[in-house]
Every structure is written in structure tokens, then in C-alpha cells.
Amino acid sequence: MDVNTIVWRKASRSSEQADNCVEVASLLDTVAIRDSKDPDGDKILLAPDGFRRMTAAIKNL
């Protein structure tokens, strides 16, 4: 899988200054996450269920 050719979406809560932003991309059976300030950096790949659990945990912080 080449995560450099997929379409990324910026988080809806990103600010105009684009600080502290993440981008996500949906693949067949994977959700990819990256730092919008470092698009060539490391990516996190999660199964959809893992992504849902991660976002639920973050919302409960």
C-alpha cells in the first residue's frame, strides 16, 4: 500500500493556522493517520475498529 498516493482529509477541528492538525485517509480495511505539518513523516495505520476505539478514548480525555 502506497500511503503517499491516497487522498487525505484534514480533521474538521483544524484551525486556520493549521497547528496541531492530523489528516486521515480511508483505505479498504485500514484508516491511515498522519501529521499535516509532516506529510512525509511516519503514518499510523489502524483497522477501522481500532480507529473508532482510539477516537472514543480521545473524546473521553
Residue, then its C-alpha position, 0 to 999 in steps of 0.5 A: m500500500d502506497v500511503n503517499t498516493i491516497v487522498w487525505r482529509k484534514a480533521s474538521r477541528s483544524s484551525e486556520q493556522a493549521d497547528n496541531c492538525v492530523e489528516v486521515a485517509s480511508l483505505l479498504d480495511t485500514v484508516a491511515i493517520r498522519d501529521s499535516k505539518d509532516p506529510d512525509g513523516d511516519k503514518i499510523l495505520l489502524a483497522p477501522d475498529g481500532f480507529r473508532r476505539m482510539t477516537a472514543a478514548i480521545k473524546n473521553l480525555 
